[in-house]
């Protein structure tokens, strides 16, 4: 694979994380996991104004994560990108423990981990 192709894939992944990196957009995607929702349905789920919700829906749609169809005068939104449920499941996952600390530096093979994480 060419370097420019890898760079584009990496940029796309980073852009995807930026797009879903807003609490309201995550909540919208979670609602759409359950099936099609119209704009008026979102008013019942969120404490946000309808114009604010519409802005987030527009961004998610332009990014290709969701789309909509018209049902009379209603816009009905649904998930498009199959990565969305996988990402949401990953975000919901809870871990009981941190990863194990290394015994020593893998490069120099010296040093000891003191046992307390630095923050």
One Martini backbone bead per residue (centre of mass of N, CA, C, O) as a GRO file, in nm:
protein
  119
    1UNK     BB    1   0.097   0.036   0.022
    2UNK     BB    2   0.075   0.352  -0.002
    3UNK     BB    3   0.142   0.625   0.180
    4UNK     BB    4  -0.103   0.800   0.088
    5UNK     BB    5  -0.315   0.586   0.162
    6UNK     BB    6  -0.249   0.566   0.459
    7UNK     BB    7  -0.290   0.863   0.523
    8UNK     BB    8  -0.590   0.869   0.443
    9UNK     BB    9  -0.690   0.658   0.641
   10UNK     BB   10  -0.591   0.805   0.892
   11UNK     BB   11  -0.751   1.066   0.845
   12UNK     BB   12  -1.031   0.933   0.844
   13UNK     BB   13  -1.017   0.825   1.135
   14UNK     BB   14  -0.973   1.095   1.274
   15UNK     BB   15  -1.229   1.230   1.165
   16UNK     BB   16  -1.427   1.030   1.290
   17UNK     BB   17  -1.353   1.094   1.586
   18UNK     BB   18  -1.433   1.391   1.572
   19UNK     BB   19  -1.730   1.353   1.495
   20UNK     BB   20  -1.804   1.157   1.752
   21UNK     BB   21  -1.669   1.372   1.977
   22UNK     BB   22  -1.978   1.420   2.074
   23UNK     BB   23  -2.226   1.369   2.290
   24UNK     BB   24  -2.472   1.416   2.098
   25UNK     BB   25  -2.374   1.236   1.865
   26UNK     BB   26  -2.367   0.977   2.024
   27UNK     BB   27  -2.668   0.980   2.102
   28UNK     BB   28  -2.778   0.973   1.818
   29UNK     BB   29  -2.645   0.706   1.733
   30UNK     BB   30  -2.780   0.538   1.955
   31UNK     BB   31  -3.069   0.585   1.857
   32UNK     BB   32  -3.014   0.467   1.561
   33UNK     BB   33  -2.958   0.175   1.649
   34UNK     BB   34  -3.283   0.127   1.695
   35UNK     BB   35  -3.347   0.310   1.443
   36UNK     BB   36  -3.557   0.503   1.304
   37UNK     BB   37  -3.551   0.871   1.307
   38UNK     BB   38  -3.700   1.161   1.373
   39UNK     BB   39  -3.660   1.476   1.460
   40UNK     BB   40  -3.892   1.473   1.673
   41UNK     BB   41  -3.773   1.236   1.841
   42UNK     BB   42  -3.521   1.389   1.957
   43UNK     BB   43  -3.673   1.588   2.145
   44UNK     BB   44  -3.735   1.351   2.358
   45UNK     BB   45  -3.414   1.282   2.432
   46UNK     BB   46  -3.317   1.588   2.436
   47UNK     BB   47  -3.150   1.887   2.579
   48UNK     BB   48  -3.209   2.030   2.286
   49UNK     BB   49  -3.229   2.202   2.024
   50UNK     BB   50  -3.343   2.162   1.712
   51UNK     BB   51  -3.112   2.314   1.563
   52UNK     BB   52  -2.882   2.159   1.702
   53UNK     BB   53  -2.960   1.879   1.609
   54UNK     BB   54  -2.953   1.944   1.304
   55UNK     BB   55  -2.652   2.006   1.291
   56UNK     BB   56  -2.557   1.723   1.376
   57UNK     BB   57  -2.702   1.567   1.154
   58UNK     BB   58  -2.558   1.706   0.919
   59UNK     BB   59  -2.272   1.613   0.987
   60UNK     BB   60  -2.331   1.307   0.986
   61UNK     BB   61  -2.424   1.306   0.690
   62UNK     BB   62  -2.173   1.433   0.547
   63UNK     BB   63  -1.987   1.190   0.664
   64UNK     BB   64  -2.168   0.906   0.619
   65UNK     BB   65  -2.316   0.781   0.882
   66UNK     BB   66  -2.582   0.909   0.772
   67UNK     BB   67  -2.933   0.926   0.676
   68UNK     BB   68  -3.226   1.013   0.471
   69UNK     BB   69  -3.584   1.038   0.454
   70UNK     BB   70  -3.896   1.109   0.325
   71UNK     BB   71  -4.206   1.161   0.531
   72UNK     BB   72  -4.330   1.384   0.392
   73UNK     BB   73  -4.211   1.627   0.621
   74UNK     BB   74  -4.020   1.409   0.727
   75UNK     BB   75  -3.712   1.333   0.867
   76UNK     BB   76  -3.552   1.013   0.833
   77UNK     BB   77  -3.315   0.854   1.022
   78UNK     BB   78  -3.006   0.658   0.949
   79UNK     BB   79  -2.782   0.422   0.933
   80UNK     BB   80  -2.478   0.344   0.729
   81UNK     BB   81  -2.224   0.292   0.885
   82UNK     BB   82  -2.088  -0.008   1.016
   83UNK     BB   83  -1.897   0.123   1.243
   84UNK     BB   84  -2.084   0.246   1.456
   85UNK     BB   85  -2.162   0.003   1.641
   86UNK     BB   86  -1.870  -0.066   1.712
   87UNK     BB   87  -1.796   0.202   1.849
   88UNK     BB   88  -2.022   0.202   2.061
   89UNK     BB   89  -1.939  -0.061   2.199
   90UNK     BB   90  -1.660   0.039   2.282
   91UNK     BB   91  -1.761   0.285   2.457
   92UNK     BB   92  -1.930   0.088   2.659
   93UNK     BB   93  -1.694  -0.043   2.757
   94UNK     BB   94  -1.571  -0.211   3.049
   95UNK     BB   95  -1.293  -0.195   3.272
   96UNK     BB   96  -1.133  -0.330   3.551
   97UNK     BB   97  -0.836  -0.297   3.434
   98UNK     BB   98  -0.533  -0.230   3.380
   99UNK     BB   99  -0.258  -0.253   3.236
  100UNK     BB  100   0.028  -0.390   3.248
  101UNK     BB  101   0.328  -0.336   3.368
  102UNK     BB  102   0.642  -0.311   3.308
  103UNK     BB  103   0.946  -0.433   3.415
  104UNK     BB  104   1.094  -0.293   3.167
  105UNK     BB  105   1.282  -0.180   2.929
  106UNK     BB  106   1.277  -0.300   2.602
  107UNK     BB  107   1.548  -0.169   2.505
  108UNK     BB  108   1.758  -0.162   2.764
  109UNK     BB  109   1.682  -0.367   3.005
  110UNK     BB  110   1.619  -0.143   3.217
  111UNK     BB  111   1.478  -0.086   3.485
  112UNK     BB  112   1.205  -0.001   3.709
  113UNK     BB  113   0.894  -0.026   3.802
  114UNK     BB  114   0.754   0.133   4.086
  115UNK     BB  115   0.408   0.085   4.085
  116UNK     BB  116   0.332   0.388   4.021
  117UNK     BB  117   0.145   0.594   3.863
  118UNK     BB  118   0.167   0.856   3.650
  119UNK     BB  119  -0.015   1.192   3.625
   0.00000   0.00000   0.00000
